[in-house]
Amino acid sequence: MKIQKTSWCLLIICGLLISQIHAHDYCEVLQKGLMFYKANRAGRLPDDDIPWRGNSVLTDASPGSSPDANGDGNLSGGYFDAGDGVKFGLPMAYSMTMLAWSFIEYESNIETCGLTDLYLETIKYGTDYLIAAHIGENEMVAQVGDGNLDHSYWGPPETMTMERPVFTINAANPGTEIACESAAALAAASIAFKKSNPEYSATCLTHAKQLQSFGDTYRGVYSDVVTNAKTFYNSWSGYKDDLVWGGLWLYRATQDETYLTAAKSNYATFGIGASAQGNSHDWDNKGPGAILLLHQLTGEATYKNDFESWLKYWKPGGGITYTPGGLAWIRQWGPARYAATSAFLSAVYGGTENVAFTKSQIDYMLGDNPNKQSFVVGYGPNSPINPHHRAAHHSTTNDINNPVNNLYLLTGALVGGPGQDDSYVDDRSDYIKNEVATDYNAGFVGALAALVDPTSTSVPTTAPTESPTTTPTEVPTETPTTAPTETPTTAPTETPTTAPTETPTTAPTETPTTAPTETPTTAPTETPTTAPTETPTEAPTTAPTEAPAASLNIYKDGLQSNFQDWSWGEHNLNDVSVIQGGNTKSISFTPKNWGALFFGCNQCIDTDKYKSVEFYINGGQNGGQIVDLSMVKNSAKTGTTKVITVPANTWTKVSATFAELGVNGKCDGLWIQDTKGDQSTLYVDSIRVVA
């Protein structure tokens, strides 16, 4: 206990010393963080604050609806979830809830910055969409756009031409997570708009009540209905946390005790307090936030104790991994997003020590770290210029590598963040570290609002006028062309939505909170907030220190040796249709949209002790699939790749030395990735590393 206390005191002292050297203008960063949302708007844009963005997806509409006076569909607005062109309902609603919550908590700070109008405008652009998507009392549009089709294209939204199907939930096909998170967003928005726009506030509340009733009455996991979302934003935690979360926001908005009674009962019945421990608050898992709300609303000791237990885990010595530079690092996919959101919750809970934690995490992201590396585009030292974002990159050739640097600066976007060792490379094809998403910025913006000094200078709410650094420019240098018709020649670089927020255009668009919970816009876009059955809720354990056996099994009739499944794309770890030798099951994998099998365990493969990796692969009836084998180190694909052409109907042994793969030291796993965009199912078995 004394050691933990000492560590925490040192962190506070270091933070105070750093703050004296480099005081950040949190108003400035807050304004930039909000401007990121303008860069992710869909539909007919009401302004040109982001001059390189134009109108897009104007025909998005629910079945049977009528176009507006401009001829636009009723679902043309809203936000794209990350760097792609899909409107995923769950992360969008979550992002609006979090933005509204931070506005409610820190309205005076936001006013001090002169950002009230921009803040409310940002929320309303999302809640307008949620209201439009609520097409019947017990019916809602959960997603617009096919993640797989969308992620096979690498270009700006203005030039997309693919089909954009509409996926709905209703009484017969329920999706409690979407309904209750949307209820939470609209209830929170009703509070935020109560003074400035009472009529809109009332409209939000009416929809919120109906949606919470819908989600509660007709219960079901949304991703079991909207199966297209599974690869990108699968509901790993289920709907129980969302029922509590939505009910609490309805109580806060209405003071109707019925909502609070139900939320408290569900909290106890579903074990929300216990399931939140050692985990992140994110688009998938609302448990930590629900605990905090219950504490705020009731003051009862149970919720106070549960929240303090959760928060203790995030502090030094509490259980979470810290990078050498001081970032609370819960998992590799988008760790900055999780730390920022935890920093926001810590600030809301309050107290000198907790606000010091908030400041330490946010300042790390702004560049106060050993590498002097900012993780916010357009702010601080060495700030990123190549986030995984199709519009900012602006390729006109459907190629993630052309041009070399993003044409436009995605100002204010929080990128995924560093590896566990503080390492980071500004590489848009590395969606794990360079994904950006609306849910990433939601907690980050809230933490910034909390840190604002009430005496700080106001920041204009218009788009920044400064020119981007290096290559990207704020003004378009060319007019977008139409979407190319040919198949991409390189994997898209879009990232998946926690945890991993926010199927990849090249990789998943998000990371699971313990396993990816969604697919990248090119890479997974997000991660689960509670451990899916295949992913850890905290950093995987490290490899044993004793001398290795002759081999280390990664997969044989199931994952072994602490390895976790962080794959994205269509796969099954328990396939029994094609089995090798005397085994009972194998892995089936359909390589398309640059999906990948990714089996990881923090530093579990010591290439100084083991010399090669081997496994068996079978091309099934068709064969001829072409996939890449590579190793993963410090949360990124590393070394060189081995190209594998898979024969049909036969088990073929694949072996590659680590020297051949160009790696040394300790690695975090292996990666078998699609290279062509649309191939038939293959099978993999008996994966191991050999001394």
C-alpha positions in Angstrom: 0.0 0.0 0.0 2.9 2.4 0.9 4.5 1.6 -2.5 1.3 2.4 -4.3 0.8 5.6 -2.4 4.4 6.6 -3.1 4.0 5.9 -6.9 0.8 8.0 -7.0 2.5 10.9 -5.1 5.4 10.8 -7.5 3.0 10.9 -10.5 1.3 14.0 -9.0 4.6 15.7 -8.3 5.9 14.9 -11.9 2.6 16.2 -13.3 2.9 19.5 -11.4 6.5 20.0 -12.5 5.6 19.3 -16.1 2.6 21.7 -15.9 4.9 24.4 -14.8 7.1 23.8 -17.8 4.4 23.4 -20.4 0.9 24.7 -19.6 -1.6 23.6 -22.2 -4.4 25.8 -23.5 -7.2 23.4 -22.9 -9.7 25.7 -24.5 -7.7 25.6 -27.7 -7.5 21.8 -27.7 -11.2 21.6 -26.8 -12.1 23.7 -29.8 -10.0 21.5 -32.1 -11.5 18.3 -30.6 -15.0 19.5 -31.4 -14.0 20.5 -35.0 -13.1 16.9 -35.6 -16.8 16.1 -35.5 -17.4 18.5 -38.3 -14.9 16.6 -40.4 -16.9 13.4 -39.9 -20.4 14.8 -40.8 -22.5 13.1 -43.4 -25.3 14.6 -45.5 -25.8 18.2 -46.8 -23.3 20.3 -44.8 -24.7 23.5 -43.3 -21.4 25.3 -43.4 -17.9 25.1 -45.0 -16.0 25.1 -41.7 -14.1 22.1 -43.1 -13.5 23.3 -46.6 -12.3 19.9 -47.9 -15.5 18.1 -46.9 -18.6 18.3 -49.1 -22.1 16.8 -49.3 -22.3 13.0 -49.2 -24.7 10.1 -48.9 -27.7 12.4 -49.6 -29.9 9.4 -50.6 -29.6 7.6 -47.2 -33.2 7.1 -46.2 -35.4 4.7 -44.2 -37.8 2.5 -46.2 -41.0 4.3 -47.2 -39.8 7.8 -46.1 -40.1 10.9 -48.3 -37.2 13.2 -49.2 -37.0 16.7 -47.7 -37.3 20.0 -49.6 -33.7 19.5 -50.9 -34.5 16.0 -52.1 -32.3 14.5 -49.4 -33.2 11.3 -47.6 -34.3 11.4 -43.9 -31.1 9.6 -42.8 -28.6 11.6 -44.9 -27.2 13.4 -41.8 -25.4 12.1 -38.7 -21.8 11.1 -38.3 -19.6 8.5 -39.9 -18.2 6.5 -37.1 -14.4 6.7 -37.9 -12.4 7.2 -41.0 -15.0 5.2 -43.1 -18.4 5.9 -44.5 -20.8 3.8 -42.4 -23.2 5.2 -39.8 -23.0 2.7 -37.0 -25.8 3.5 -34.5 -24.2 2.2 -31.3 -21.0 4.3 -31.3 -22.8 7.3 -32.7 -25.4 7.3 -29.9 -22.7 6.6 -27.3 -20.6 9.6 -28.5 -23.6 11.9 -28.3 -24.4 10.7 -24.7 -20.8 11.4 -23.6 -20.7 14.8 -25.3 -24.0 15.8 -23.7 -22.8 14.5 -20.3 -19.6 16.6 -20.4 -21.7 19.7 -21.5 -24.0 19.2 -18.5 -21.1 18.8 -16.1 -18.9 21.6 -17.4 -21.2 24.1 -19.1 -19.5 27.0 -17.3 -16.0 25.9 -18.4 -17.3 25.6 -22.0 -18.9 29.0 -21.8 -15.6 30.4 -20.6 -13.9 29.1 -23.7 -16.6 30.6 -25.9 -17.5 27.2 -27.2 -21.1 26.8 -26.1 -22.6 27.2 -29.5 -20.1 24.8 -31.2 -20.6 22.2 -28.4 -24.4 22.2 -28.7 -24.2 22.2 -32.5 -22.0 19.2 -32.4 -24.4 17.3 -30.1 -27.5 18.3 -32.2 -26.0 17.1 -35.5 -25.9 13.6 -33.9 -29.2 13.7 -32.0 -31.1 15.0 -35.1 -30.0 11.8 -36.8 -31.0 9.7 -33.9 -34.5 11.3 -33.9 -34.8 10.7 -37.7 -33.6 7.1 -37.2 -36.4 6.5 -34.6 -39.0 5.7 -37.4 -41.6 4.1 -35.1 -42.4 3.8 -31.5 -40.8 0.4 -31.4 -38.6 0.6 -34.5 -35.3 2.3 -35.2 -32.6 2.3 -37.9 -29.5 0.8 -36.3 -27.0 1.2 -39.2 -26.8 2.7 -42.6 -24.2 1.2 -45.0 -22.7 -2.3 -45.4 -19.4 -2.3 -43.4 -17.9 -4.9 -45.7 -18.7 -3.1 -48.9 -17.7 0.2 -47.4 -14.4 -1.0 -46.2 -13.4 -2.4 -49.6 -13.2 1.2 -50.9 -10.5 3.7 -50.0 -11.6 7.2 -50.9 -13.5 10.2 -49.5 -17.2 9.9 -48.7 -18.1 12.4 -51.4 -17.1 9.9 -54.1 -18.7 6.7 -52.7 -21.1 4.9 -55.1 -21.6 1.5 -53.4 -25.0 0.3 -52.2 -26.0 1.6 -48.7 -28.5 -0.8 -47.1 -30.5 0.2 -44.1 -30.6 -2.1 -41.1 -33.4 -1.8 -38.6 -34.4 -3.2 -35.2 -38.1 -3.6 -34.1 -40.3 -5.6 -31.7 -39.8 -8.8 -33.7 -36.0 -8.2 -34.2 -35.0 -6.3 -31.1 -31.7 -4.5 -30.4 -31.8 -3.3 -26.8 -28.3 -1.7 -26.9 -29.1 0.6 -29.8 -32.5 1.6 -28.3 -31.3 2.2 -24.8 -28.1 4.0 -25.8 -30.1 6.2 -28.1 -32.5 6.8 -25.2 -29.5 7.8 -23.0 -28.2 10.2 -25.7 -31.6 11.9 -26.2 -32.3 12.1 -22.5 -28.9 13.7 -21.8 -29.4 16.0 -24.8 -32.8 17.1 -23.4 -31.0 18.3 -20.3 -28.2 20.0 -22.3 -30.8 21.9 -24.5 -33.3 22.7 -21.8 -32.3 26.3 -21.3 -31.3 27.2 -24.9 -33.9 25.3 -26.9 -36.8 24.0 -24.7 -38.8 22.8 -27.6 -36.0 20.7 -29.0 -35.3 19.5 -25.4 -38.9 18.2 -25.2 -38.7 16.5 -28.5 -35.5 14.7 -27.4 -37.2 13.6 -24.2 -40.3 12.2 -25.9 -38.1 10.0 -28.2 -35.9 9.0 -25.2 -38.9 7.7 -23.3 -40.2 5.7 -26.2 -36.8 4.2 -27.0 -36.1 3.2 -23.4 -39.5 1.5 -23.3 -38.8 -0.2 -26.6 -35.4 -1.5 -25.5 -36.7 -2.7 -22.1 -39.9 -4.3 -23.4 -38.4 -6.1 -26.4 -35.0 -7.3 -25.2 -32.3 -8.7 -27.5 -28.7 -8.3 -28.5 -28.6 -5.9 -31.5 -25.6 -7.5 -33.2 -27.6 -10.8 -33.4 -30.1 -8.9 -35.5 -27.8 -6.5 -37.4 -25.2 -9.2 -38.1 -23.4 -6.8 -40.5 -22.2 -5.0 -37.4 -20.6 -8.0 -35.7 -17.3 -7.6 -37.4 -17.2 -3.9 -36.5 -19.2 -3.2 -33.3 -20.2 -6.5 -31.9 -22.0 -6.2 -28.6 -19.5 -8.1 -26.4 -21.0 -6.9 -23.1 -24.6 -7.6 -24.1 -27.5 -5.2 -23.3 -27.7 -5.3 -19.5 -25.4 -2.4 -19.0 -27.4 -0.4 -21.6 -30.7 -1.0 -19.8 -29.2 0.5 -16.6 -27.5 3.3 -18.4 -30.5 4.4 -20.4 -32.8 4.2 -17.3 -30.4 6.4 -15.3 -30.3 9.1 -17.9 -34.1 9.0 -18.2 -34.3 9.5 -14.4 -31.8 12.3 -14.5 -33.9 14.0 -17.2 -37.3 13.4 -15.7 -36.9 12.7 -11.9 -39.4 9.9 -12.4 -38.6 7.5 -9.6 -39.8 4.6 -11.8 -36.6 4.8 -13.9 -34.3 4.9 -10.9 -36.0 2.0 -9.2 -35.7 -0.2 -12.3 -32.0 0.9 -12.8 -31.1 0.0 -9.3 -32.8 -3.3 -9.5 -31.2 -4.2 -12.9 -27.8 -3.0 -11.5 -28.0 -5.6 -8.7 -29.6 -8.4 -10.8 -27.1 -8.1 -13.6 -24.0 -7.6 -11.5 -23.0 -4.3 -13.2 -20.8 -3.2 -10.4 -18.7 -6.4 -10.6 -18.5 -6.7 -14.4 -17.2 -3.1 -14.7 -14.1 -3.8 -12.5 -10.8 -3.9 -14.3 -12.4 -2.7 -17.5 -12.9 0.4 -19.6 -16.0 2.6 -20.1 -16.7 2.7 -23.8 -19.3 2.3 -26.6 -19.7 -1.3 -25.6 -19.5 -1.3 -21.8 -21.4 1.5 -20.0 -20.9 -0.2 -16.6 -18.3 2.3 -15.1 -20.4 5.3 -16.1 -23.5 3.7 -14.8 -21.8 3.3 -11.4 -20.8 6.9 -11.4 -24.3 8.1 -12.3 -25.8 6.0 -9.5 -23.4 7.5 -7.1 -24.2 11.0 -8.3 -27.9 10.5 -8.2 -28.2 8.6 -4.9 -25.1 9.1 -2.8 -25.4 5.5 -1.6 -22.3 3.8 -0.3 -22.6 0.8 -2.6 -22.1 2.9 -5.7 -19.4 5.0 -4.1 -17.5 1.9 -3.2 -18.0 0.3 -6.6 -16.8 3.4 -8.4 -13.7 3.9 -6.2 -12.8 0.3 -6.7 -13.1 0.7 -10.5 -11.1 4.0 -10.4 -8.4 2.5 -8.2 -7.6 -0.1 -10.9 -6.8 2.8 -13.3 -4.3 4.5 -10.9 -0.6 3.5 -10.5 -0.3 0.3 -8.6 -4.0 -0.5 -9.0 -3.6 -3.3 -11.6 -3.6 -1.6 -15.0 -0.4 -1.5 -17.1 1.3 1.9 -17.4 3.7 2.8 -20.2 7.1 4.0 -19.1 6.0 7.5 -19.9 2.8 7.3 -17.8 -0.2 6.4 -20.0 -2.7 4.1 -18.4 -2.6 1.4 -21.0 -5.5 -1.2 -20.9 -5.2 -2.7 -24.3 -3.4 -2.2 -27.6 -6.2 -1.1 -29.8 -6.7 2.6 -29.2 -5.4 2.8 -25.7 -5.5 6.7 -25.7 -9.3 6.5 -26.1 -9.8 4.4 -23.0 -7.4 6.5 -20.9 -9.1 9.7 -22.0 -12.6 8.4 -21.1 -11.3 7.1 -17.7 -9.8 10.5 -17.2 -13.2 12.1 -17.8 -15.0 9.9 -15.3 -12.2 10.5 -12.8 -12.7 14.3 -13.1 -16.5 14.0 -12.8 -16.0 12.0 -9.6 -13.8 14.9 -8.4 -11.1 15.4 -5.8 -7.6 16.7 -6.1 -6.0 13.3 -6.7 -8.6 12.3 -9.3 -8.3 15.5 -11.3 -4.5 15.1 -11.1 -5.0 11.7 -12.8 -7.1 13.3 -15.4 -4.5 15.9 -16.1 -1.6 13.4 -16.2 -3.4 11.3 -18.9 -4.6 14.2 -21.1 -1.2 16.0 -20.9 0.5 12.7 -22.0 -1.7 12.7 -25.1 -0.9 16.3 -25.7 2.9 15.6 -25.9 4.1 15.6 -22.2 5.8 12.2 -22.5 9.4 11.0 -23.0 9.1 11.0 -26.8 7.5 14.5 -26.9 4.9 12.9 -29.1 1.4 14.4 -29.4 -1.4 12.1 -30.2 -3.8 14.9 -31.3 -3.7 15.9 -35.0 -2.8 19.6 -35.3 -1.7 20.1 -31.7 1.5 19.8 -29.8 5.0 18.4 -30.7 5.3 15.9 -33.5 1.6 15.8 -33.9 0.3 13.1 -36.3 -0.6 14.0 -39.9 -1.6 10.6 -41.3 -4.5 9.3 -39.2 -6.4 6.4 -40.6 -9.1 8.5 -42.3 -10.3 8.3 -45.9 -11.6 11.8 -46.3 -8.4 13.4 -44.9 -6.2 11.2 -46.9 -8.3 11.9 -50.0 -7.0 9.3 -52.4 -8.6 9.5 -55.9 -7.1 6.1 -56.9 -8.7 3.9 -54.3 -5.2 3.4 -52.8 -4.3 3.9 -49.1 -0.7 4.6 -50.1 -1.4 7.3 -52.7 -0.8 10.1 -51.9 2.0 9.4 -49.5 0.8 11.9 -46.8 -2.8 12.9 -46.1 -3.9 15.8 -48.2 -5.8 17.5 -45.4 -5.2 18.0 -41.7 -7.8 16.3 -39.5 -7.4 18.8 -36.8 -8.4 17.8 -33.3 -8.6 14.0 -33.9 -7.3 11.8 -31.1 -5.4 8.9 -32.7 -5.3 5.4 -31.1 -2.2 5.9 -29.2 1.1 4.3 -28.4 2.3 0.7 -27.8 2.9 -0.5 -24.3 6.4 0.8 -24.5 5.4 4.4 -25.6 6.4 3.6 -29.2 4.4 5.2 -32.0 4.7 5.7 -35.8 2.5 8.1 -37.7 1.4 5.5 -40.3 -2.2 5.5 -41.6 -2.0 1.8 -42.5 -1.4 1.0 -38.8 -5.0 1.4 -37.8 -4.4 0.1 -34.3 -2.4 3.1 -33.4 -3.8 5.6 -35.9 -7.5 5.0 -36.0 -9.7 8.0 -35.2 -13.4 7.8 -34.3 -16.3 9.8 -32.8 -16.2 7.7 -29.7 -12.4 8.3 -29.3 -12.9 12.0 -29.1 -16.0 11.9 -26.9 -14.3 11.1 -23.7 -11.3 13.1 -24.6 -13.4 16.2 -25.2 -15.1 15.7 -21.9 -11.8 15.5 -20.0 -10.6 18.7 -21.7 -13.7 20.5 -20.7 -13.1 19.4 -17.1 -9.5 20.7 -17.2 -10.4 24.2 -18.5 -9.2 27.1 -16.3 -12.2 29.4 -15.7 -9.9 32.4 -16.3 -8.6 31.1 -19.7 -9.0 33.1 -22.9 -12.0 32.4 -25.1 -11.4 30.5 -28.3 -13.3 31.2 -31.5 -15.8 28.6 -32.6 -15.0 28.9 -36.2 -12.8 26.5 -38.1 -9.1 27.1 -37.4 -7.3 29.4 -39.8 -3.8 28.1 -39.5 -2.3 26.0 -42.2 -1.7 22.3 -41.5 1.9 21.3 -41.0 3.9 19.5 -43.7 1.8 18.0 -46.4 -1.9 18.2 -45.4 -3.7 21.5 -46.2 -7.0 22.9 -44.8 -8.2 23.8 -48.2 -8.8 21.3 -50.9 -6.1 21.2 -53.5 -8.3 19.4 -56.0 -11.9 18.4 -56.6 -12.8 14.9 -55.6 -13.1 12.5 -58.4 -15.7 9.8 -58.7 -15.1 6.5 -57.1 -12.8 4.3 -59.0 -14.4 1.2 -60.4 -11.4 -1.1 -60.1 -10.6 -3.2 -57.0 -8.1 -1.6 -54.6 -4.6 -2.7 -55.2 -3.6 -2.1 -51.6 -5.5 -2.8 -48.4 -7.4 0.2 -47.3 -5.9 1.7 -44.1 -9.0 2.4 -42.3 -9.4 1.4 -38.8 -12.1 -0.2 -36.8 -14.6 1.5 -32.5 -12.6 -0.2 -26.5 -11.7 -1.7 -27.6 -11.3 -2.0 -28.4 -14.1 2.5 -30.2 -15.3 1.9 -33.4 -14.6 -4.9 -41.0 -11.8 -2.8 -42.0 -11.3 -1.3 -45.2 -8.2 -2.9 -44.6 -8.3 -3.7 -41.0 -11.0 -3.6 -38.4 -12.2 -0.1 -37.4 -12.1 -0.6 -33.8 -10.6 -2.5 -31.0 -12.2 -4.6 -28.4 -12.1 -3.5 -24.9 -10.6 -6.7 -24.5 -11.0 -8.0 -27.9 -11.9 -6.0 -30.9 -15.6 -5.2 -30.7 -15.8 -3.8 -34.1 -14.3 -3.8 -37.3 -12.1 -1.2 -38.7 -13.0 1.1 -41.5 -10.3 -0.7 -42.9 -9.1 -2.2 -39.7 -11.3 -2.9 -36.8 -12.9 0.3 -35.6 -13.3 -0.6 -32.1 -12.9 -2.9 -29.2 -15.2 -4.6 -26.7 -15.6 -3.0 -23.4 -16.0 -6.2 -21.6 -14.1 -9.2 -22.4 -15.7 -11.2 -25.2 -15.3 -14.8 -24.6 -12.3 -14.6 -26.8 -10.6 -11.5 -25.5 -9.1 -10.3 -22.2 -10.6 -7.4 -20.3 -7.1 -6.4 -19.3 -3.7 -6.7 -20.8 -2.8 -10.3 -21.6 -0.4 -12.0 -19.3 3.2 -12.2 -20.2 5.1 -15.2 -21.4 6.6 -17.5 -18.8 10.1 -16.8 -17.8 11.4 -20.3 -17.5 13.2 -22.1 -20.3 10.8 -22.9 -23.2 9.7 -26.3 -24.2 10.6 -27.5 -27.7 7.4 -25.7 -28.9 4.7 -23.3 -27.7 1.2 -24.1 -28.9 -0.9 -21.1 -30.0 -3.8 -23.1 -31.4 -4.7 -26.7 -31.1 -8.3 -27.6 -30.7 -8.6 -24.0 -29.3 -6.3 -21.2 -28.3 -3.6 -22.0 -25.8 -0.8 -20.5 -23.8 -2.6 -17.3 -22.9 -3.1 -16.3 -26.5 -6.2 -14.2 -27.3 -8.3 -13.8 -30.4 -8.0 -10.2 -31.7 -8.9 -11.1 -35.3 -11.3 -9.2 -37.5 -13.3 -10.5 -40.3 -15.4 -13.7 -40.7 -13.8 -16.5 -38.7 -14.7 -19.4 -36.4 -12.3 -20.9 -33.9 -14.4 -24.0 -33.4 -15.0 -25.2 -37.0 -15.7 -28.9 -37.3 -16.3 -29.1 -41.1 -12.7 -29.5 -42.1 -10.4 -31.1 -39.5 -6.8 -32.0 -39.7 -5.3 -35.3 -38.4 -6.6 -36.4 -35.0 -7.8 -32.9 -34.0 -11.4 -32.2 -33.1 -11.7 -28.7 -34.6 -9.9 -26.1 -36.7 -10.1 -22.4 -37.6 -12.2 -21.3 -40.6 -11.4 -17.9 -42.0 -13.0 -16.2 -45.0 -10.3 -13.7 -46.2 -12.1 -10.7 -47.6 -11.9 -6.9 -47.1 -8.4 -7.3 -45.8 -9.6 -9.1 -42.7 -7.0 -11.0 -40.6 -6.5 -13.8 -38.1 -4.6 -12.1 -35.2 -3.7 -14.2 -32.2 -1.8 -12.2 -29.6 -0.4 -12.3 -26.1 1.8 -9.6 -24.7 5.5 -10.6 -25.5 4.6 -14.3 -25.4 6.8 -15.2 -28.3 10.5 -14.8 -27.5 12.3 -15.1 -30.9 15.6 -15.5 -29.1 14.4 -18.8 -27.7 12.1 -20.0 -30.4 13.3 -20.0 -34.0 10.2 -20.4 -36.2 6.4 -20.4 -36.5 4.5 -23.2 -38.2 0.9 -24.3 -38.8 -1.2 -26.2 -41.3 -3.5 -24.5 -43.8 -6.2 -25.9 -46.2 -7.8 -24.0 -49.1 -11.1 -26.0 -48.9 -12.9 -26.8 -52.1 -11.7 -23.8 -54.1 -8.2 -23.2 -52.9 -6.0 -20.5 -54.5 -6.3 -18.0 -51.7 -3.4 -15.7 -51.2 -2.7 -14.5 -47.6 0.2 -12.8 -45.8 1.9 -14.1 -42.7 3.6 -11.6 -40.4 4.5 -11.1 -36.8 3.2 -8.4 -34.4 5.4 -6.4 -32.1 4.6 -3.4 -30.0 1.0 -3.5 -31.2 1.9 -3.3 -34.9 2.7 -5.6 -37.8 6.5 -5.8 -38.0 9.3 -7.2 -40.1 8.6 -8.8 -43.5 5.7 -10.8 -44.7 5.6 -14.3 -46.1 3.1 -14.7 -49.0 1.2 -18.0 -48.9 -0.8 -19.4 -51.8 -3.2 -22.0 -50.3 -3.8 -25.3 -52.2 -7.3 -26.8 -52.4 -8.6 -29.7 -50.3 -5.3 -30.6 -48.6 -3.6 -29.7 -45.4 -0.2 -28.0 -46.2 2.4 -27.3 -43.6 3.6 -23.7 -43.5 6.9 -22.9 -41.7 8.8 -19.6 -41.5 11.8 -18.7 -39.4 11.8 -15.5 -37.4 14.9 -14.5 -39.3 13.0 -15.0 -42.5 10.2 -12.8 -41.1 12.7 -10.1 -40.0 11.9 -10.1 -36.3 13.9 -10.5 -33.1 13.3 -10.1 -29.4 9.8 -10.6 -27.9 6.8 -10.5 -30.2 3.1 -10.2 -29.3 1.6 -12.6 -31.8 1.0 -13.5 -35.4 -1.1 -12.2 -38.2 -2.5 -14.0 -41.3 -4.2 -11.4 -43.5 -6.3 -11.3 -46.7 -4.5 -9.7 -49.6 -7.1 -9.7 -52.4 -10.3 -8.3 -50.9 -12.7 -11.2 -51.6 -11.6 -14.8 -51.3 -13.2 -18.1 -50.3 -13.0 -19.8 -46.9 -9.8 -21.5 -45.9 -8.9 -23.4 -42.7 -5.9 -23.2 -40.3 -4.8 -25.6 -37.6 -2.0 -26.5 -35.2 -0.3 -23.2 -34.9 2.8 -23.2 -32.8 6.3 -21.7 -32.4 9.2 -24.1 -32.4 12.6 -23.9 -30.7 
